Amino acid sequence: LAFPGAIRDGAVDREALRRAVLGNPAALRRLERIVHPLVRAEERRFLAAARRRGRPLAVLDIPLLFETRGERRCDAVVVVTAPAPEQRKRVLARPGMTPERLNAILKRQTPDPLRRARADHLVRSGLSRHNTRRQILALLERYA
């Protein structure tokens, strides 16, 4: 068992797993070697099902897209972005999120300016939900 303290009642205790890998690069790499192939397999199943159904568009939400070179598997990349203070506010409002945990996450991610530069399209979510929705609908019309 790779992370014995992270199993409780036959299920993954996500908080214990998070603690096991936080600040431990070797443990994080071990976890990624376990999880990433499973995620990729599910991605392939999802895309195959979309093709079988004749869907003109399939959307993948990949948190570490650039870090894992996932953009190579995509026809187009859309980056959803918000000003840093708004982003922090939103993330810190999530249950169990702390400033320390957010900082650890941000250290692993491609900085927002670089993500924006590598995107084919940007959705700026720092304004109203209505505005964000309009941007997404425009992209759907373009690709679907």
N, C-alpha and C positions, 0 to 999 in steps of 0.2 A: 504494500500500500504506500503510495507516494506521500500522502499527507494524512497519516492515521488520526491525528487530532481534529481533523476537519470532517469526520464522519460521525453523525449522531443519529441514532435510531434508523440506520440504513440509508440515510440521505446526507447530502452535502450540507454542512453548516457553513454557509457563505461567509459569515462573520469570522469564524475560526480560520477558514481558508484565506480570507483577506489578511488576517493578522499573520498567518504563516508566511505569506509572500511579501508583505509590506517591508520595504527596506532590505530585502534579501534577493538580490539579482539571480542567484543560482536557483533558488526555489521558484522564482517567477518564470525563469526559462524552462524549468521542469514542468510547471503547470501549463505553459504555452505549448510545449511539445505534446502534452496530453490533449489539450482542448482544441488547438487550431486545426488538426486534421479532422476532428469531429465536426467543427463548424464548417470547414470547407466541404465536407461530404454533404451536410445539410444544405449548403448553398447550391451545390450541384443538383440535388434533388429538387429544390425550389425552382431553379431555372429550367430544368427539364420539364417540370409540371407546367410552368408558364408557357413553354414552347408547345407542349402537347395541347394545351387549351387554346392556342393561337393568340395568346396575349401579345399586343404590340410593344409592351413595356413591362419590365420587371425592375423593382427598386430594391437595392440592397442597402441596409443601414450598417455600415462597418466602422466602428469607433476608431480603430487604429489602421485605417485604410492605407495611408502613405507609409506608415511605419512597417507594415507587413507587405508592402508593394502590391496591395490589392487593386490599385488603380489600373494595373496591367490587364486585369480581367474585366474591365468595364469599358463600355463604348463611350460613356460620358461620365464625368464626375461633377456632382453638385455639392458644394460646401455650404452648409447653413452656418451663418456667422452672426455674432452680436458683439457690441462693444464689451470689452473686458469686464467693466464693473457690473454690467447687466448679466453677463455670463456667470460671474462669481455669485451674484445674488441668487440666480436661478438654481445653480448647482448646490449651494449651501442650504437651500430650502428643502432639499431632498432628505427623507428620513435617514438618519445615521451618518450623514455627511458632516465632516469637520473640515476646518481650514487646513489642517495637516494632511488629511486624506486627499483633499483637492489639490494641494501643492504637489503631492507625490504623483497624482494622476497627470497633472500638467507637465511635470518633468519628463514623462514618458512620451508625451504627444508632440507632434510637429507643431511648432508655434503657429498661431492663427494667421499671421501675415504670410507665412510660407504656404499654408494650406490654401489660402485665398489665391495666391499666385499660381498654384498648380491646378486649380479648379477650372473646369470648362464653363461652369455657371455658378453664380453666387445667389443665395437666398439670404437677404439681410433681415434677420428676425428681431432686430432691436427696436422696431417700431410697433405698430399695432398688429394684432392677430389678423385683422382684415387685410392689412398690407402684405403680411407674410403669405397669407392664403392666396392673394392675387398673384404673387410671384410664382408660387407653386403651380397654380392653375395655368399660367402662361407657359411654364415648362412642360406641363402635361400635354397641352395643346400642341406644342412643338414636336414632341416625341411620340405621342400616342396616335 
